[in-house]
């Protein structure tokens, strides 16, 4: 399984937006600059997060992005699915029905054990991501990143955030 880079980018941007004070936004340019990313490519992912109702985009000179709902209500799974979609990670093509001794579908009463195992693993993975919120990852950052690094981030963000009308 390999998630797209956009998932990492989206998660970090949503985490950053979770730390904004009420009424503040960050423009795409600032989010891209902070993470060393292409503004054009990042904007596609921010649009996907907006379409999913995770973040909202405010237009105009005081606009930018902010969370659409509290960080406690945004799961990691919601971000993953907004960026990479909801398609199953494993697709069983029933290759056991091919080859020199192939039998038709009637010979196989149940899905193959590989399909069952992969579906079980994916379900556990999705449940784990559904149980984790952006608030959890923000708390982890606050606990595990040095106070100096946090202060530098706060100062950097403060110089680039825009104040906009309240929700």
PLY file of the C-alpha trace (Angstrom):
ply
format ascii 1.0
element vertex 167
property float x
property float y
property float z
element edge 166
property int vertex1
property int vertex2
end_header
0.00 0.00 0.00
1.28 3.41 -0.88
-0.54 6.63 -0.14
0.09 9.63 -2.35
2.36 12.46 -1.23
-0.77 14.59 -1.19
-2.00 12.75 1.90
1.06 13.79 3.88
0.79 17.32 2.53
-2.91 17.52 3.35
-2.44 16.21 6.88
0.34 18.70 7.63
-1.64 21.61 6.19
-4.75 20.67 8.17
-2.59 20.41 11.31
-1.19 23.87 10.65
-4.67 25.32 10.10
-5.79 23.74 13.38
-3.34 26.00 15.21
-4.72 29.25 13.82
-6.56 31.63 16.12
-10.28 32.21 15.48
-10.90 34.35 12.40
-7.47 33.70 10.88
-6.64 32.05 7.56
-3.49 31.08 5.71
-3.15 31.47 1.96
-1.99 28.64 -0.28
1.32 30.42 -0.83
2.14 30.40 2.90
1.17 26.73 3.33
3.28 25.76 0.32
6.24 27.88 1.40
6.24 26.55 4.96
6.30 22.94 3.78
8.61 23.51 0.79
5.96 22.42 -1.72
4.74 23.47 -5.13
1.93 25.99 -4.67
0.18 24.79 -7.83
0.24 21.13 -6.83
-0.71 21.84 -3.21
-3.70 23.91 -4.32
-5.24 20.80 -5.94
-5.08 18.98 -2.61
-6.44 21.97 -0.71
-9.36 22.05 -3.15
-10.04 18.35 -2.46
-10.02 19.08 1.29
-12.40 21.99 0.70
-14.74 19.83 -1.39
-14.78 17.27 1.45
-15.78 19.93 4.00
-12.57 19.58 6.00
-11.26 23.08 5.32
-12.91 26.14 3.86
-11.61 28.71 1.45
-12.31 32.37 1.98
-11.80 34.57 -1.09
-10.35 38.04 -1.24
-7.32 39.87 0.09
-8.02 38.70 3.66
-8.92 35.21 2.53
-7.15 31.92 2.65
-7.86 28.57 4.28
-9.08 27.60 7.72
-10.69 24.52 9.24
-14.35 24.05 8.37
-15.04 22.34 11.69
-13.18 21.72 14.97
-10.01 19.61 14.83
-11.66 17.11 17.20
-14.21 16.39 14.46
-11.73 15.77 11.63
-10.36 12.25 11.43
-7.18 11.24 9.69
-9.29 8.90 7.56
-11.39 11.84 6.34
-8.24 13.59 5.10
-6.88 10.41 3.47
-10.18 9.77 1.69
-10.52 13.40 0.60
-7.13 13.24 -1.12
-6.79 9.61 -2.28
-10.44 8.60 -2.52
-12.46 5.79 -0.97
-11.63 2.99 -3.38
-10.52 -0.27 -1.76
-6.75 -0.58 -1.51
-6.80 -4.18 -2.76
-8.74 -5.30 -5.78
-9.15 -9.03 -6.19
-9.17 -9.98 -9.89
-9.98 -13.64 -9.12
-6.88 -14.89 -10.93
-7.56 -18.35 -9.51
-10.18 -18.59 -12.27
-7.51 -18.24 -14.99
-4.77 -20.43 -16.37
-4.56 -24.01 -17.61
-6.81 -25.50 -14.91
-9.25 -22.61 -14.63
-12.70 -23.26 -13.27
-15.67 -20.95 -13.59
-17.03 -18.82 -10.78
-19.41 -21.61 -9.76
-16.40 -23.62 -8.48
-15.59 -20.94 -5.92
-18.33 -20.53 -3.35
-16.46 -18.01 -1.20
-14.02 -15.17 -1.85
-10.43 -16.38 -1.76
-8.54 -16.29 1.53
-6.20 -13.62 0.19
-9.12 -11.34 -0.60
-10.60 -11.92 2.87
-7.26 -11.24 4.62
-6.66 -8.05 2.65
-10.19 -6.78 3.32
-9.75 -7.49 7.04
-6.43 -5.62 7.12
-7.86 -2.64 5.27
-10.83 -2.50 7.63
-8.47 -2.40 10.64
-6.34 0.30 8.98
-9.38 2.46 8.22
-10.75 1.99 11.75
-7.40 3.08 13.22
-7.36 6.24 11.09
-11.02 6.91 11.90
-10.14 6.78 15.62
-7.41 9.43 15.29
-8.30 13.09 14.91
-6.38 16.15 13.85
-6.64 17.29 17.48
-4.71 14.13 18.45
-1.90 14.89 16.00
-1.76 18.53 17.12
-1.44 17.36 20.72
1.35 15.00 19.67
3.17 17.90 17.96
2.82 20.09 21.05
4.21 17.31 23.25
7.05 16.12 21.03
8.39 19.23 19.26
10.73 21.55 21.13
9.28 24.77 22.48
11.83 26.72 20.39
10.67 25.07 17.17
7.04 25.66 18.13
7.74 29.33 18.88
9.48 29.77 15.52
6.48 28.24 13.77
4.03 30.47 15.64
6.08 33.55 14.76
6.36 32.52 11.10
2.61 31.83 10.82
1.70 35.08 12.60
3.56 37.03 9.92
1.60 35.37 7.12
-1.88 34.72 8.47
-4.77 36.88 7.50
-7.59 37.93 9.77
-11.01 37.48 8.24
-14.56 37.70 9.51
-15.68 35.00 11.94
-17.58 31.96 10.75
0 1
1 2
2 3
3 4
4 5
5 6
6 7
7 8
8 9
9 10
10 11
11 12
12 13
13 14
14 15
15 16
16 17
17 18
18 19
19 20
20 21
21 22
22 23
23 24
24 25
25 26
26 27
27 28
28 29
29 30
30 31
31 32
32 33
33 34
34 35
35 36
36 37
37 38
38 39
39 40
40 41
41 42
42 43
43 44
44 45
45 46
46 47
47 48
48 49
49 50
50 51
51 52
52 53
53 54
54 55
55 56
56 57
57 58
58 59
59 60
60 61
61 62
62 63
63 64
64 65
65 66
66 67
67 68
68 69
69 70
70 71
71 72
72 73
73 74
74 75
75 76
76 77
77 78
78 79
79 80
80 81
81 82
82 83
83 84
84 85
85 86
86 87
87 88
88 89
89 90
90 91
91 92
92 93
93 94
94 95
95 96
96 97
97 98
98 99
99 100
100 101
101 102
102 103
103 104
104 105
105 106
106 107
107 108
108 109
109 110
110 111
111 112
112 113
113 114
114 115
115 116
116 117
117 118
118 119
119 120
120 121
121 122
122 123
123 124
124 125
125 126
126 127
127 128
128 129
129 130
130 131
131 132
132 133
133 134
134 135
135 136
136 137
137 138
138 139
139 140
140 141
141 142
142 143
143 144
144 145
145 146
146 147
147 148
148 149
149 150
150 151
151 152
152 153
153 154
154 155
155 156
156 157
157 158
158 159
159 160
160 161
161 162
162 163
163 164
164 165
165 166
